[in-house]
Amino acid sequence: MIAALHSLRLAAFPLGLGLTSVLVSGTLNRVMIVELALPAALVGLFLALPVIIAPARIWLGYLSDGHPLRGKRREPYIVLGTLVAGLGLSGATLIALKRAAVGPVLIGGGTLAFLAFGLGHTLASNTFEALLADKFTGAQRPRAVTLFKIAMFGGILGGALGLGALLDPFSHGRLLAVVGGVALAYAALATLAVARQEPAVPHLATVAQRAASEPFLRVVRTLVWSDPQARRFFAIVVFSVLGTLAQDVLLEPYGALVLGMSVAQTTRLTALWGTGTILAMALAGVWLIARWGYLPVLRVGLGLNAAVFGGMLMTGALGQVAAFRALVLLLGVGTGLSMAGLLTAVIEFTTFERAGLLMGVWGTAAELGQASGGVLGGMVVDGVRHLSGGNALLAYGTVFVLESLLLLFTLTLTRGLRVGVALSSEMRAAAARHLWEEFTPAGR
């Protein structure tokens, strides 16, 4: 019972993560462009900075692996990251409100503030994922990673509903109060979530010393770049996210331009997709992965989405709105299954000694896939519409076909994935043998 309560308490962190994410990408994005009349290109640059610095999560993971703070490798870094992110977020808001005119102070100060937010956000989230890898084993892992991802969706939903109400009517003072409140809530929820959650590790100093003794670049080269299985898995993460989320900003315009759906109708598409995603993730985390394994679940999700994208092209050509809605729900189911399988694979593809660094590598792959998906999807749509004289069905259909082909290619990559023979697995076994030999009477 106590263990279950501790696990439930961990959900407070992804809840705060989701709340902060919707504040930045939704509320601040709109306020800076509409109410403060800042150039959309400048705001886009600010919001892109946390993604641009995503590779820093690899080094931050290496840092937490080898440099404990007050005897802990995870908890202090998570709390520190939320504090830095909150300060950056508050600073960015203050600068935007005080310097509405574009100039060196706004550009320079906003850049530094969003960089601080991105670094803090990355440090906290990456180290939390490493904590999950440290804390959960076996059948606990898929349940943990999927249910905590659902908690993040809960934070996003709660933030979308609550922040709008708190900012009505809008004022500069009210915005500052809301941002400051969310920053404090993020740090408080993180502290509540991770306090005394890190597993006790005998001889932690020895483990950390060994993790820190090898130079960062050599670790990345040895553990990731030189390992064919790690390279394959990196590509699987990138292509899975890219193939699934390139449609993220395209479904609503497709519904409007091709199927003639109203604003209210296309807005509900997100709710349909989210419902399918959450239900599928919950089912996968609680039962499917334990029953069939994470790779079969990942493959079913990829295959289902590949078929759905082909169906979406057909519904557009035939003008079937009801069928399109049903496919959006199925797209959510496929996304939930593939996401649950991929998240579990990410956790499995770690070592205790290098969990932070490896989580940073796979997190960077996911960020790269997500960022590329939105950009490339938009570029293909614009390019095909220009060449075809504005044919929306052909433009959006091209993206759907390309996504389907990419997911099928990713599906073939998973056939050769063997996590058990990866160098990380060999290192995990070697590390276990080393500790056993060093710290048992026979070993001495």
Order of alpha helices (4+ residues) and beta strands (2+ residues): alpha-alpha-alpha-alpha-alpha-alpha-alpha-alpha-alpha-alpha-alpha-alpha-alpha-alpha-alpha-alpha-alpha-alpha-alpha
